[in-house]
Amino acid sequence: MDFQIIPPTEALRPYICRYVFVRADGSTDTMTPPTDDMRFVNGKHVQPLLPNYGSFIFMRNAVVEVAGKQSSELMLLGANQTTLGLTTVCGWFEGMMMDFQPGGMHALLGIDLQQLAGQVLSVSEYADEGLGYCDRIFKSTPRSEDIASLLDAFFLGRLPKTEDYNYTRICRVVAACDQAEGAVSAADMASVACLGERQFLRVFRQYVGIAPKQFIRLRRFHRTVQDMQQQSAQGRTIDLLATVLRHGYYDLSHAALEFQQMGCVSPGQFRMLGIPLSDDFSVFFA
């Protein structure tokens, strides 16, 4: 399986993490490894998608199944807090996934993430003319670089005409959470946003799709995953205990519980399986 990562144009990076393109070649037989590999179920390829703040997924030459929902169209995923299985039928397929930054989907598309949280919608179900255009881009454009260029142009046209003050507040809160060394409360986050706590909770759910406490857990999980990926990419042995302590877990048991809830496996299994197509693209499949 081959991956290609194309960053969005600089103006879009506060809103969109990256465009990830994937291609798998071969017949069903050659694509199906031993049955103890959890990424393959009954001859179908299952690519786990880690929790995120909203995504687009499109596959060519495959019917995609996410959270029990099948579609051959562009699919929108709301913010979710557990690993989802992206299932495709092999032979070959080509696909693209893009993750949004926290609040990015709302800022660019006006989608209320609280209403979309945990859901999967096809473009026709969401009934947005612009997203229908994106679906046509995927279906008619063969080169990933051209797709990325066309998506850049589309989303640049969706940039807010004036400053979105609530999105600016969300960005400040996310930066403060990432820089904090200790625990961060919803009251702390509301103070950074310069909003009352009740108003902040409403705005945060609307833009990010999950509650602040859940966001803190998810952000910690992502940082731990990214650290493990960087250690692997540098050829270092991953010290699980040191890694989880560095990112705010109390001990390995605490980390194992949250990895089971969000990643469906323990940290050790996660490291060995090299699971994610995630908020930060995994080097494990490289």
WORAPE-V441341 format. One record per backbone hydrogen bond with DSSP energy under -0.5 kcal/mol. CO is the residue of the C=O (numbers start at 1). NH is the residue of the N-H. If there is no record, write none. Layout:
co/nh
CO/NH
CO/NH
This chain:
co/nh
2/23
4/6
4/21
6/19
9/12
9/13
10/13
12/15
12/16
15/101
18/20
18/99
19/6
19/21
20/97
21/4
22/95
23/2
24/93
26/91
27/31
28/32
29/32
31/33
34/37
36/38
37/40
39/46
41/44
43/90
44/41
44/46
45/47
45/88
46/48
47/86
48/50
48/277
49/84
52/80
54/100
55/77
56/98
57/75
58/96
60/94
62/64
64/71
65/87
66/69
69/66
71/64
74/123
75/57
76/121
77/55
79/118
80/52
84/49
84/86
85/67
85/87
86/47
87/65
88/45
88/90
93/24
94/60
95/22
96/58
97/20
98/56
99/17
99/18
100/53
101/104
101/105
103/107
104/108
105/109
105/111
106/110
111/113
112/115
112/116
113/117
116/78
116/119
119/78
121/76
122/126
123/127
123/128
127/129
128/132
129/133
130/134
131/135
132/136
133/137
134/138
135/139
136/140
137/141
140/142
143/147
144/148
145/149
146/150
147/151
148/152
149/153
150/154
151/155
152/156
153/157
155/158
156/159
163/165
164/168
165/169
166/170
167/171
168/172
169/173
170/174
171/175
172/176
173/177
174/178
175/179
176/180
185/189
186/190
187/191
188/192
189/193
190/194
190/195
191/194
196/200
197/201
198/202
199/203
200/204
201/205
202/206
203/207
204/208
204/209
205/209
206/113
207/103
211/215
212/216
213/217
214/218
215/219
216/220
217/221
218/222
219/223
220/224
221/225
222/226
223/227
224/228
225/229
226/230
227/231
228/232
229/233
230/234
231/236
232/235
237/239
238/240
239/243
240/244
241/245
242/246
243/247
244/249
245/248
251/255
252/256
253/257
254/258
255/259
256/260
257/261
258/262
259/263
259/264
259/265
260/264
262/83
266/270
267/271
268/272
269/273
270/274
270/275
276/282
277/50
283/286
